[in-house]
Amino acid sequence: IKAALAQEKRPDFTLAGYLPDYRSYDDIRKSAEILTDLILFSIQPDLSKSVIGDETCCLGAEHYQKARDARRKMNPSMNLLVSVGGGGRSNDFRHITETKERRLKFIQDLKTLCLKEELNGVDFDWEQPTNQNEFISYMYLIVEASDVFHQNGLLITIALHPRQFLPKQVYEYIDQVHLMTYDMIQKNGHHASYENAFAAVEALINNGCHPSKIIMGLPAYGRDKLNPSNVRTYSEALTVENPKLKFNEDTSSILENSSFGFDSQELILDKVKTGVHKKLGGFFIWEVGQDFKNDFVGEGLMLRYVNDAILKISTDGMTGEL
């Protein structure tokens, strides 16, 4: 089964955002107005527990309800997806995918969860298989899940790190790839630089993934250029630099002149322009809870930058010029 089903129902250009369980306090209603996809992070696979039960880590009924409410009130066409796995939450993938029987049960449980909670699909994020057998089992999971999910009108997406590749034919079973083009540490530089981000994109395309399936990641946080382990979110950067900040034209200069590497308004415009030129599927933000919000910019400053860039490019007709 090819992955065309979902693309027929989604906008031409994806603008997605991850929302972790630990940001459940975040008001996402204004963000939902702009997003095409909201990805709830995440379910931790556990061989001893069903993904449907209340004992499942780390999403519960209240997370799904809040997301559904935001969609219903602000943007009924927004897709809701659930992330499965992720950093520190992937250990049991190796056990769940070990046999076909276990994989199919896991897939059926995920399908049931999606139908019960009115979700549009799943985003697999095994970080990451440690040997060839685990990798092969993961590929089986993706292909088998694609068969079941697409028959039920559900999406299959996957999160990949730069230079983490799949066999060319497996991309055919996936609706989109969330390429995590950040945390690419370089000395005295931005961890999500334009050059490194698009080098990762080109590598994935050369590996056989169609550009239209690539959703490129934009980080709503910066890393200290001299000490990358020191992290500051968009929100922290702007409130620390200017506690009385109101949304105005000076906000991007604060990010550009920071000792932390951030995606500024100018860099976001450059990335979006090139992404449209390369016919990528869109962009996602990790993560919307890190974004700067106040009464002037309720949807989030970074989200506004990305959305404005998309609108500017489509209005100005810059898709063919770089």
Buried (B, 14 or more C-beta within 10 A) or exposed (E): BEBEBBBEEBEEBBBBBBBBBEBBEBEBBBBBBBBBBBBBBBBBBBBEBBBBEEEBEBBBEEBBEBBBEBBEEBBEEBBBBBBBBBEEBBBBBBBBBBEEEBBBBBBEBBBEBBEEBEBBBBBBBBBBBEEEEBBEBBBBBBBBBBEBBBEEEBBBBBBBBBEBBBEEEBBBBBBBBBBBBBBBBEEEBBBBBBEBBBBBBEBBBEBBBBBBBBBBBBBBBBBBBEEBEEBBBBBBBBBEBEEEBEBEEEBBEBBEEBEBBBBBBBBBBBBBBBBBBBEBBBBBBBBBBBBBBBEEBBBBBBBBBBBBBBEEBEEEEBBEEE
